[in-house]
Amino acid sequence: MRIVTEDGDEVESDRFVVAICRCRRSERYPLCDTSHRRSRRDPR
């Protein structure tokens, strides 16, 4: 799968399913690597 970002950069992934990052905290942006989960505080 090939993704073209707003600035025209192309990102390619060989994975069957990919998620697009909306929070911009991903180290692999524009692909989601679930970094947002690690930065969330424990609700307890």
Secondary structure, 3 states (H helix, E strand, C coil): CEEECCCCCEEECCCCCCCECCCCCCCCCCECCCHHHHCCCCCC
